[in-house]
């Protein structure tokens, strides 16, 4: 029974990471494409909140449930797919942390532009390009981790 609860929580964490990441990317992109500072400011505000509420919680839960599952299933920590998953987890984190900071900066820049009735500034657009570039390796790492968890290939 403990195994099933741990597995459920671990899979749920992966679903939250993927779902929240996909949703955040979609909503930020749609807001950006509107070029409407008010819309970008509101969307980025919700996105930052969602990252802190959902993504951060899943990021904290994944290694805990993963470790407990490894222990429950007697899987050694030096198993190839585990090492690869943990390495990719670090890569995802290295890209996710700056993305959250960028989202907060883009939100603040959009709020300022909206308050002034001005267009989104060049600094916002520069940050958006970096945000987009950092999203691919961060999100790609999470996708690869899910594949490793399912396939458990001999590495």
PyMOL commands that set and color helices and strands:
alter all, ss='L'
color gray80, all
select helices_A, chain A and resi 2-34+37-73+80-116+122-151
alter helices_A, ss='H'
color red, helices_A
deselect
rebuild
show_as cartoon
